[in-house]
C-alpha cells in the first residue's frame, strides 16, 4: 500500500490583530483575498476588520467560498496549494496523478533503477486472482532480469514491467488540480483502480482538514463539467477516440489530423524577437494521432502544455488480445536479437492472457490491469501549439534530442517529417533544441548541432562553464 507524506500547504500566515498574533489558515486567508478584490488586497487589514467588527469569520468564509465556486471563479481553489510525496504506489496510480495539468510532478524513473520483486504492488481487490497475479508478475521479472543479463539497457527492459510496478513521486499541486478526480471517486466509479480511490480519500481528507470551508463549498458543487478535463486511461470505451482511430485506419505511426497556421511563413526565430514570436503560440498548431506504449505515454502525459486525450486502457487491452503483434511495442535492441525477441514477446503475450484470465475469473478489469505490461500500445490524440512545435524547450525541441528516450524521439521526428511534407512553412522553423539554444546543454555533445552551428569540444567546454 502506498504512503502519502504531506510537506506543506498554503497560503497561511500569522498576523497581528489588536496587538495579538492570530493564525490564519487557507480558508480565512483566501476568503479575505477574495473579499479584497472588491476593495484592496491587504489580507491583514481585511481579517483584522472582520474580527474587530464581531462578524462570524467562519460564516463569512463559507459564504465567500460558496458564492465564488457557484460563479465559476476557480482562482480561489487554484490558490490553495499542497506539496506531497506519494511513495511506493503503482504505475497505474501514477498515470492518474500526473495527468491533471495544474500540477508539477517529479517521478522516480525506471530508466535509472533496477526493479525487483520488492517493487511489486498488489491491487487492493484481486480476490481469487491473487495467486495467478503473483505467478505472472514473477515470470515477467524473470524475463526482465534475463534481458538485463543479456546486455539490454534498463530503458528497454522496462517495457516488460507491468503497471503493478512500484514508483514514487513528488507533487506540487493546487486543490483544483484534483477536484475532477475527487468528484469521480465520490461516485464510486468501477473503472478506476481501488488504489486511486484510496488516494482520493487521503488527499480529500487532508484538504478537508486544512481548509474545511473551501473543501465543503467546492465539493458540494456537484456538476462534474465544472472541472478542467485531463487524460484518463481508466474509463469506459471512449467513442470519440475510437472513431478517430477507426477513421485513421488504426495507424502504426503518428499521423497529422489537423494543422493550423494563421501566419504563413514566419520571420527567422531569434530570442531578440521573442516578444513578437510569442504570438505564434495560439496561431500555429498541429493535432496528431499517436500510437505509443504505456512507457512513452507516461512521459508524454507529463508534458503538460500539450493538450492530450487517450483511449481507455481496457479498449487497448482488448485490441491487443485480438491482434497482439500489432498492439505491443518491442524496443529495437530486443527486436534485433531473435532469441531475446522470442522471450520478450512470449512474456508479453502471457501477461495479456493473464489479464484476460483474471477478468474471466471475476476480477475487476481495474485490478486485473495491474498485470498489463508497459509494452501495451495505446492511441493518443495530442494538440501541439506554437511553443511545442517551434521553441527549444517545447515538445519537438526537447524530444528530438539524441538523449531523449527512443520511442518519444521517434514520435517527435515523425511529426516533424510529416509537417515537412504538407506544411513546410511551419516545419522549416522546427528543430532540435540546440538549433535555437546555440549550444548543447548535455554533458556530451552529438553531431546534430553541426547542422546549425560551428561546434567543437573546445566550444562545448566553454559553454558548459558558462551554464
C-alpha positions as CSV (number, residue, x, y, z in Angstrom):
1,X,0.0,0.0,0.0
2,X,1.3,3.4,-0.9
3,X,2.1,6.1,1.6
4,X,1.4,9.8,1.3
5,X,3.6,12.4,3.1
6,X,2.4,16.0,3.2
7,X,5.2,18.5,3.4
8,X,3.5,21.9,3.2
9,X,0.4,23.8,2.3
10,X,-0.7,27.4,1.9
11,X,-1.4,30.2,1.9
12,X,-1.4,30.7,5.6
13,X,0.0,33.3,7.9
14,X,0.3,34.6,11.4
15,X,-1.0,38.2,11.5
16,X,-1.3,40.9,14.2
17,X,-4.8,41.8,15.3
18,X,-5.3,44.2,18.2
19,X,-1.8,43.5,19.4
20,X,-2.2,39.7,19.3
21,X,-0.9,37.2,16.8
22,X,-3.7,35.3,15.0
23,X,-3.0,32.2,13.0
24,X,-4.8,32.4,9.7
25,X,-5.4,29.2,7.7
26,X,-6.1,28.8,4.0
27,X,-9.9,29.2,4.4
28,X,-9.7,32.6,6.0
29,X,-6.7,33.8,4.0
30,X,-8.2,33.0,0.6
31,X,-11.7,34.3,1.7
32,X,-10.1,37.6,2.8
33,X,-8.1,37.9,-0.5
34,X,-11.4,37.1,-2.4
35,X,-13.2,39.9,-0.5
36,X,-10.2,42.1,-1.2
37,X,-10.9,42.0,-4.9
38,X,-13.8,44.4,-4.0
39,X,-11.6,46.9,-2.4
40,X,-7.9,46.2,-1.7
41,X,-5.9,43.1,-1.2
42,X,-4.4,43.7,2.2
43,X,-5.3,40.4,3.9
44,X,-4.1,41.5,7.3
45,X,-6.3,44.6,7.2
46,X,-9.3,42.6,5.9
47,X,-9.2,39.9,8.5
48,X,-8.5,42.5,11.2
49,X,-11.6,44.4,10.2
50,X,-13.7,41.3,10.1
51,X,-12.6,40.2,13.6
52,X,-13.0,43.7,15.0
53,X,-16.5,44.0,13.6
54,X,-17.6,41.0,15.6
55,X,-18.7,39.1,12.4
56,X,-18.6,35.3,12.4
57,X,-15.5,34.6,10.4
58,X,-16.5,31.0,9.8
59,X,-19.8,32.0,8.2
60,X,-18.2,34.8,6.2
61,X,-15.6,32.4,4.9
62,X,-18.1,29.7,3.9
63,X,-20.3,32.3,2.1
64,X,-17.4,33.7,0.2
65,X,-16.2,30.3,-0.9
66,X,-19.7,29.1,-1.8
67,X,-20.6,32.1,-3.9
68,X,-17.2,32.1,-5.6
69,X,-17.5,28.4,-6.5
70,X,-21.0,28.7,-7.9
71,X,-20.0,31.6,-10.1
72,X,-17.1,29.6,-11.6
73,X,-14.2,31.6,-10.1
74,X,-11.5,28.9,-9.9
75,X,-8.9,31.4,-8.7
76,X,-9.8,30.5,-5.1
77,X,-9.4,26.7,-5.4
78,X,-6.3,27.1,-7.6
79,X,-4.7,29.2,-4.9
80,X,-4.8,26.5,-2.2
81,X,-1.5,24.7,-2.8
82,X,-0.1,21.5,-1.3
83,X,3.3,19.7,-1.6
84,X,3.4,16.0,-1.0
85,X,5.1,12.7,-1.8
86,X,3.3,9.5,-2.9
87,X,5.6,6.6,-2.0
88,X,5.5,3.1,-3.4
89,X,2.4,3.5,-5.5
90,X,1.8,1.5,-8.7
91,X,2.4,2.9,-12.1
92,X,-1.3,2.7,-12.6
93,X,-1.9,5.3,-9.8
94,X,0.9,7.5,-11.0
95,X,-0.6,7.6,-14.5
96,X,-3.7,9.1,-13.0
97,X,-1.9,11.5,-10.6
98,X,0.4,13.1,-13.2
99,X,-2.4,13.7,-15.8
100,X,-4.1,16.9,-14.5
101,X,-2.3,19.9,-15.9
102,X,-2.3,22.3,-13.0
103,X,0.4,20.4,-11.0
104,X,4.1,19.8,-11.2
105,X,5.5,16.3,-10.8
106,X,8.9,14.7,-10.2
107,X,8.8,10.9,-10.5
108,X,11.2,8.1,-9.9
109,X,12.5,6.7,-13.3
110,X,12.6,3.1,-14.3
111,X,15.3,4.2,-16.8
112,X,17.8,4.5,-13.9
113,X,16.9,2.0,-11.3
114,X,16.6,-1.8,-11.5
115,X,13.2,-3.3,-10.4
116,X,13.0,-6.3,-8.1
117,X,10.1,-8.3,-6.5
118,X,10.2,-5.8,-3.7
119,X,8.8,-3.2,-6.2
120,X,5.7,-5.3,-6.9
121,X,2.3,-3.7,-6.0
122,X,-0.7,-5.9,-5.4
123,X,-4.1,-4.4,-6.4
124,X,-6.4,-3.9,-3.4
125,X,-9.2,-6.1,-4.8
126,X,-7.6,-9.1,-6.5
127,X,-9.7,-11.6,-4.7
128,X,-9.2,-15.2,-6.0
129,X,-6.8,-13.9,-8.7
130,X,-4.0,-13.3,-6.2
131,X,-2.0,-16.4,-6.9
132,X,-2.3,-16.1,-10.7
133,X,-1.3,-12.4,-10.5
134,X,1.9,-13.1,-8.5
135,X,2.9,-16.0,-10.6
136,X,2.7,-13.9,-13.8
137,X,4.5,-10.9,-12.0
138,X,7.4,-13.2,-11.1
139,X,7.6,-14.5,-14.7
140,X,7.8,-11.0,-16.1
141,X,10.5,-10.1,-13.6
142,X,12.5,-13.3,-14.6
143,X,12.4,-12.4,-18.2
144,X,13.2,-8.7,-17.4
145,X,16.3,-10.0,-15.5
146,X,17.3,-12.2,-18.4
147,X,17.1,-9.2,-20.8
148,X,19.3,-7.2,-18.4
149,X,21.8,-10.0,-18.1
150,X,21.9,-10.2,-21.9
151,X,23.0,-6.6,-22.1
152,X,19.6,-4.9,-22.7
153,X,19.5,-1.5,-21.1
154,X,17.1,-0.7,-18.2
155,X,15.4,1.8,-20.6
156,X,14.3,-1.0,-22.9
157,X,13.9,-3.9,-20.5
158,X,11.3,-1.9,-18.5
159,X,8.8,-2.4,-21.4
160,X,8.1,-5.8,-19.9
161,X,7.3,-4.4,-16.5
162,X,3.6,-4.4,-15.5
163,X,1.5,-1.5,-14.3
164,X,1.7,-3.0,-10.9
165,X,5.4,-2.0,-10.6
166,X,6.0,0.5,-7.8
167,X,7.1,4.1,-8.2
168,X,7.3,7.2,-6.1
169,X,6.6,10.8,-7.0
170,X,6.6,14.4,-5.6
171,X,3.6,16.5,-6.3
172,X,3.2,20.3,-6.1
173,X,-0.4,21.0,-6.8
174,X,-3.4,23.2,-6.3
175,X,-6.6,21.8,-4.8
176,X,-8.4,22.5,-8.1
177,X,-6.0,20.2,-9.9
178,X,-7.6,17.1,-8.3
179,X,-11.2,18.3,-8.0
180,X,-12.2,16.3,-11.1
181,X,-10.6,13.2,-9.7
182,X,-12.2,13.6,-6.2
183,X,-15.6,14.1,-7.8
184,X,-15.2,10.9,-9.9
185,X,-14.0,8.9,-6.9
186,X,-17.0,10.1,-4.9
187,X,-19.2,8.4,-7.5
188,X,-17.5,5.0,-6.9
189,X,-16.5,4.6,-10.5
190,X,-16.0,0.9,-11.3
191,X,-13.4,1.7,-13.9
192,X,-10.8,3.4,-11.6
193,X,-8.4,1.1,-9.6
194,X,-9.2,0.9,-5.9
195,X,-5.8,2.4,-5.3
196,X,-6.9,5.6,-7.0
197,X,-10.0,5.7,-4.7
198,X,-7.7,5.2,-1.7
199,X,-5.5,8.2,-2.7
200,X,-8.6,10.4,-3.2
201,X,-9.7,9.5,0.3
202,X,-6.3,10.5,1.8
203,X,-6.0,13.7,-0.4
204,X,-9.6,14.8,0.1
205,X,-9.2,14.2,3.8
206,X,-6.2,16.4,4.0
207,X,-8.0,19.3,2.2
208,X,-11.0,18.9,4.5
209,X,-8.6,19.2,7.4
210,X,-6.7,22.3,6.4
211,X,-9.5,24.1,4.5
212,X,-12.8,22.7,5.6
213,X,-14.9,25.6,4.3
214,X,-13.3,25.7,0.9
215,X,-13.5,21.9,0.6
216,X,-17.2,21.9,1.5
217,X,-18.0,24.7,-0.9
218,X,-16.2,23.2,-3.9
219,X,-17.2,19.6,-3.4
220,X,-20.9,20.5,-2.9
221,X,-20.8,22.0,-6.4
222,X,-21.7,18.6,-7.9
223,X,-21.7,19.2,-11.6
224,X,-18.6,17.4,-12.9
225,X,-18.5,19.5,-16.0
226,X,-17.1,22.3,-13.8
227,X,-13.6,20.8,-13.5
228,X,-11.0,21.1,-16.2
229,X,-10.5,17.9,-18.4
230,X,-7.5,15.7,-18.1
231,X,-6.5,12.5,-19.9
232,X,-7.7,9.4,-18.1
233,X,-6.8,5.9,-19.0
234,X,-9.2,4.1,-16.7
235,X,-12.6,4.8,-18.2
236,X,-15.4,3.1,-20.3
237,X,-14.9,2.7,-24.1
238,X,-14.2,6.2,-25.4
239,X,-16.5,6.5,-28.5
240,X,-14.8,9.8,-29.6
241,X,-11.3,8.4,-29.6
242,X,-12.4,5.1,-31.1
243,X,-14.0,6.9,-34.0
244,X,-10.8,8.9,-34.6
245,X,-8.7,5.7,-34.6
246,X,-11.0,3.9,-37.0
247,X,-11.2,6.7,-39.4
248,X,-7.4,7.0,-39.5
249,X,-7.1,3.3,-40.2
250,X,-5.5,2.3,-36.9
251,X,-2.1,3.7,-37.9
252,X,1.2,2.2,-36.7
253,X,2.9,5.6,-36.7
254,X,1.8,9.2,-35.8
255,X,-0.4,11.0,-38.3
256,X,-1.3,14.6,-38.6
257,X,-5.1,15.0,-38.1
258,X,-5.2,18.8,-38.4
259,X,-2.8,21.7,-38.8
260,X,-3.4,25.4,-38.3
261,X,-1.1,28.2,-39.4
262,X,-2.7,31.6,-39.3
263,X,0.5,33.4,-40.1
264,X,2.0,31.7,-43.2
265,X,5.8,32.0,-43.4
266,X,7.4,33.1,-40.2
267,X,10.3,35.5,-39.6
268,X,13.6,33.8,-38.6
269,X,13.4,32.6,-35.0
270,X,15.6,34.5,-32.6
271,X,15.5,35.3,-28.9
272,X,15.9,39.0,-29.9
273,X,12.3,38.8,-31.4
274,X,10.8,36.8,-28.5
275,X,8.1,39.3,-27.7
276,X,6.9,39.2,-31.3
277,X,7.4,35.5,-31.8
278,X,5.4,34.6,-28.6
279,X,2.3,35.5,-30.6
280,X,2.7,32.2,-32.6
281,X,1.6,30.2,-29.6
282,X,-2.1,30.2,-30.4
283,X,-1.7,30.9,-34.1
284,X,0.1,27.7,-35.1
285,X,-0.9,24.2,-34.0
286,X,-0.9,20.6,-35.1
287,X,-3.2,17.9,-33.9
288,X,-1.9,14.3,-34.1
289,X,-3.0,10.7,-33.6
290,X,-0.1,8.8,-32.0
291,X,0.2,5.1,-31.2
292,X,2.6,4.7,-28.3
293,X,3.4,2.3,-25.5
294,X,2.5,2.8,-21.9
295,X,6.2,3.6,-21.3
296,X,6.0,6.5,-23.8
297,X,2.6,7.7,-22.6
298,X,3.8,8.0,-19.1
299,X,6.4,10.5,-20.4
300,X,4.1,12.2,-22.9
301,X,1.3,12.9,-20.4
302,X,3.7,14.8,-18.1
303,X,4.4,17.3,-21.0
304,X,1.5,19.4,-19.5
305,X,1.4,22.2,-22.1
306,X,0.3,19.7,-24.8
307,X,-3.5,19.0,-24.5
308,X,-3.9,15.2,-24.6
309,X,-6.8,12.7,-25.0
310,X,-6.2,9.0,-24.5
311,X,-8.3,5.9,-25.2
312,X,-9.4,3.6,-22.5
313,X,-6.8,1.1,-21.4
314,X,-9.4,-1.6,-21.4
315,X,-10.0,-0.9,-25.1
316,X,-6.3,-1.1,-25.8
317,X,-6.1,-4.4,-23.9
318,X,-9.0,-5.9,-25.8
319,X,-7.4,-4.9,-29.1
320,X,-4.0,-6.4,-28.1
321,X,-5.7,-9.7,-27.2
322,X,-7.2,-9.9,-30.7
323,X,-4.1,-8.8,-32.6
324,X,-1.1,-8.9,-30.2
325,X,1.7,-8.3,-32.7
326,X,0.2,-5.1,-33.9
327,X,-0.6,-3.7,-30.5
328,X,2.6,-4.2,-28.5
329,X,5.8,-2.2,-28.7
330,X,9.1,-4.0,-28.9
331,X,12.3,-2.0,-28.4
332,X,14.8,-2.1,-31.3
333,X,17.6,-3.5,-29.1
334,X,15.3,-6.5,-28.3
335,X,13.9,-6.8,-31.8
336,X,17.3,-7.3,-33.4
337,X,18.1,-10.4,-31.3
338,X,15.7,-13.2,-32.3
339,X,16.2,-15.2,-29.1
340,X,15.6,-12.1,-26.9
341,X,12.7,-11.1,-29.0
342,X,11.0,-14.5,-28.6
343,X,11.4,-14.4,-24.8
344,X,10.1,-10.9,-24.7
345,X,7.0,-11.4,-26.9
346,X,6.2,-14.7,-25.1
347,X,6.2,-12.9,-21.8
348,X,4.1,-10.0,-23.1
349,X,1.5,-12.4,-24.5
350,X,1.4,-14.4,-21.3
351,X,0.7,-11.2,-19.4
352,X,-2.1,-10.2,-21.8
353,X,-3.6,-13.7,-21.4
354,X,-3.3,-13.5,-17.6
355,X,-5.2,-10.2,-17.7
356,X,-8.0,-11.9,-19.7
357,X,-8.0,-14.9,-17.4
358,X,-8.2,-12.7,-14.3
359,X,-11.2,-10.9,-15.8
360,X,-12.9,-14.2,-16.7
361,X,-12.4,-15.3,-13.0
362,X,-14.4,-12.3,-11.9
363,X,-11.6,-9.9,-11.0
364,X,-12.5,-6.4,-12.0
365,X,-10.6,-5.1,-15.0
366,X,-9.4,-2.2,-12.9
367,X,-7.5,-4.7,-10.7
368,X,-6.6,-7.1,-13.5
369,X,-4.9,-4.3,-15.5
370,X,-2.1,-4.2,-13.0
371,X,-0.5,-7.2,-14.8
372,X,-0.6,-5.5,-18.2
373,X,2.9,-4.8,-19.5
374,X,4.0,-1.3,-20.3
375,X,4.7,-2.6,-23.9
376,X,0.9,-2.3,-24.5
377,X,0.2,0.1,-27.3
378,X,-2.3,3.0,-26.8
379,X,-3.8,5.6,-29.2
380,X,-3.4,9.2,-28.0
381,X,-4.6,12.4,-29.6
382,X,-2.4,15.4,-28.9
383,X,-2.5,19.1,-29.9
384,X,0.8,20.9,-30.2
385,X,0.8,24.7,-30.1
386,X,3.4,27.0,-31.5
387,X,5.6,26.7,-28.4
388,X,5.7,22.9,-28.5
389,X,6.3,22.8,-32.3
390,X,9.0,25.6,-32.5
391,X,10.6,26.6,-29.3
392,X,13.7,24.9,-28.0
393,X,12.1,23.8,-24.7
394,X,8.9,22.7,-26.4
395,X,8.0,19.1,-27.2
396,X,9.7,18.8,-30.6
397,X,12.8,20.7,-29.5
398,X,13.4,18.6,-26.4
399,X,12.2,15.2,-27.7
400,X,14.3,15.2,-30.8
401,X,17.5,15.5,-28.7
402,X,19.7,12.4,-29.0
403,X,19.5,11.9,-25.3
404,X,15.7,11.5,-25.3
405,X,14.0,8.1,-24.9
406,X,14.0,6.4,-28.3
407,X,10.2,6.0,-28.7
408,X,9.3,9.5,-27.8
409,X,12.2,10.7,-30.0
410,X,10.8,8.7,-32.9
411,X,7.3,10.2,-32.4
412,X,8.7,13.7,-32.4
413,X,10.7,13.2,-35.5
414,X,7.8,11.6,-37.3
415,X,5.6,14.6,-36.5
416,X,8.3,16.9,-37.8
417,X,8.8,14.9,-41.0
418,X,5.0,14.7,-41.7
419,X,4.7,18.5,-41.3
420,X,7.7,18.9,-43.7
421,X,5.7,17.1,-46.4
422,X,2.5,19.1,-46.1
423,X,3.2,22.3,-44.1
424,X,6.7,23.4,-45.0
425,X,6.0,27.0,-43.8
426,X,5.8,25.6,-40.2
427,X,8.3,22.8,-40.5
428,X,11.2,24.8,-41.7
429,X,11.4,26.6,-38.3
430,X,11.3,23.4,-36.3
431,X,14.5,21.7,-35.0
432,X,16.3,20.1,-32.1
433,X,16.7,22.3,-29.0
434,X,20.4,23.0,-29.8
435,X,19.2,24.9,-33.0
436,X,17.9,27.9,-31.1
437,X,19.9,27.5,-27.9
438,X,23.1,27.8,-30.0
439,X,24.9,25.2,-27.8
440,X,24.4,21.7,-26.5
441,X,23.2,21.6,-22.8
442,X,24.1,17.9,-22.3
443,X,27.3,16.7,-20.8
444,X,28.5,15.3,-24.1
445,X,27.5,16.8,-27.4
446,X,26.5,15.0,-30.6
447,X,26.8,15.8,-34.3
448,X,23.2,17.1,-34.5
449,X,24.3,20.6,-33.6
450,X,26.6,20.7,-36.6
451,X,23.5,21.0,-38.8
452,X,23.1,24.5,-37.4
453,X,26.3,25.8,-35.8
454,X,30.0,25.5,-35.9
455,X,30.8,23.5,-32.8
456,X,33.7,21.6,-31.2
457,X,34.9,20.1,-28.0
458,X,36.5,23.4,-27.1
459,X,33.3,25.4,-27.7
460,X,31.3,22.9,-25.8
461,X,33.7,23.0,-22.8
462,X,33.4,26.8,-22.8
463,X,29.6,26.7,-23.0
464,X,29.5,24.2,-20.1
465,X,31.5,26.5,-18.0
466,X,29.1,29.3,-18.7
467,X,25.9,27.3,-17.7
